[in-house]
Amino acid sequence: MIPIVLAALAGAGVTGPIVATECRLPRTAPEFYMIELVSTRRIPGSGAATGRVDVTFAPSPFGVSLTENGDYLRDIEINVSNLRQPDQGAFVVWVTTPQLDRIERVGVLGDGVLRGEVRWNKFLVVVSLEQDDASTAPRWAGPIVLRGMSRSGAMHTSAGHGPFETENCATYGFRE
């Protein structure tokens, strides 16, 4: 591929050194790639907590990163504010599919910021209060403090609409 490109450039009259640059997508998340984290208000000191998850494509020399299965690999940055640190335990961030059949631990939320990655198109972000760092746990065991859903995951729910009008969309983290 490179010899063909070089030959085409030479045929077009391009001379001098040719510098290859890495293609990178912007590292800031557009609004539609942002997930709002909503407090469940189940833990003292979490009622005023707010958060957001910025979702961007993981860097790659090919423009986007893929998993071994061909799924997009995305970077996530979790930012939380007004969440009082617990006297005991730790706030642990998890990502899961909407069916809760696959769950991965992202890490411990320290100083309100955490970076990780996710391998699914539709996913939930869950922040739970665990007794320890839950490094070997297969899923959360403690109460959920904050939660949010990816924008692509919102396309499957009818909560708050039609026959489900008794359910408030804000309960699921969506504002009208």
JORA-V354310 format. One record per pair of residues at least 12 apart in sequence whose ideal C-beta (glycine too) atoms are under 7 Angstrom apart, sorted by the first residue. I is the first residue (numbers start at 1). J is the second residue. D is the distance in whole Angstrom. If there is no record, write none. Layout:
BEGIN
I,J,D + I,J,D
END
This chain:
BEGIN
6,18,7 + 22,61,5 + 23,63,5 + 24,59,6 + 25,57,5 + 25,63,7 + 27,56,6 + 29,54,4 + 29,55,6 + 29,56,5 + 32,151,6 + 33,54,7 + 33,55,4 + 33,56,7 + 34,52,6 + 34,53,7 + 34,54,6 + 35,52,7 + 35,53,4 + 35,55,7 + 35,125,6 + 35,148,4 + 35,149,7 + 35,150,6 + 36,52,6 + 36,148,6 + 36,173,6 + 37,51,3 + 37,52,6 + 37,53,6 + 37,80,7 + 37,125,7 + 37,127,7 + 37,146,4 + 37,147,7 + 37,148,4 + 38,146,7 + 38,147,6 + 38,148,6 + 38,173,4 + 39,145,7 + 39,146,6 + 40,144,5 + 40,145,6 + 40,146,7 + 40,147,7 + 42,143,5 + 42,144,7 + 42,145,7 + 43,129,6 + 43,143,6 + 43,145,5 + 45,84,3 + 46,83,6 + 46,145,5 + 48,82,4 + 49,80,6 + 49,82,5 + 49,83,4 + 49,146,6 + 50,81,6 + 50,82,6 + 51,78,7 + 51,79,6 + 51,80,4 + 51,146,5 + 52,79,6 + 53,76,5 + 53,77,7 + 53,78,5 + 53,125,5 + 53,148,6 + 54,76,7 + 54,77,5 + 55,74,5 + 55,76,6 + 55,150,7 + 56,74,7 + 56,75,5 + 57,72,7 + 57,74,6 + 58,73,4 + 58,74,6 + 58,75,5 + 58,117,6 + 67,119,5 + 71,119,5 + 71,120,7 + 72,121,7 + 73,117,6 + 73,119,6 + 74,117,6 + 74,118,5 + 75,115,7 + 75,117,6 + 76,116,5 + 76,117,7 + 76,118,6 + 77,115,5 + 78,93,6 + 78,109,7 + 78,113,7 + 78,114,5 + 78,125,7 + 79,112,6 + 79,113,6 + 80,109,6 + 80,112,5 + 80,146,7 + 81,112,6 + 83,112,7 + 86,129,6 + 89,129,5 + 89,130,6 + 89,131,5 + 89,142,7 + 90,108,5 + 90,130,6 + 90,132,7 + 90,133,5 + 91,108,7 + 91,109,4 + 91,127,6 + 91,129,6 + 91,145,6 + 92,105,6 + 92,108,6 + 92,128,6 + 92,130,5 + 92,133,7 + 92,134,5 + 92,140,7 + 93,106,4 + 93,107,6 + 93,109,5 + 93,114,6 + 93,125,7 + 93,127,5 + 94,106,6 + 94,126,5 + 94,128,7 + 94,140,6 + 95,118,5 + 95,123,5 + 95,124,7 + 95,125,6 + 96,123,6 + 96,124,5 + 96,126,6 + 97,120,6 + 97,122,7 + 97,123,6 + 98,122,5 + 98,124,6 + 98,153,5 + 98,156,7 + 103,138,7 + 103,139,5 + 105,134,6 + 108,133,5 + 109,127,6 + 121,152,5 + 122,150,6 + 122,152,5 + 122,153,4 + 123,150,5 + 123,153,6 + 124,147,6 + 124,149,5 + 124,153,7 + 125,147,7 + 125,148,5 + 126,140,6 + 126,144,6 + 126,147,5 + 127,145,5 + 127,146,4 + 128,140,4 + 128,142,5 + 128,143,7 + 128,144,5 + 128,145,6 + 129,142,4 + 129,143,6 + 129,145,5 + 130,142,5 + 147,173,7 + 148,173,5 + 149,172,7 + 149,173,6 + 154,174,6 + 157,172,7 + 159,172,5
END
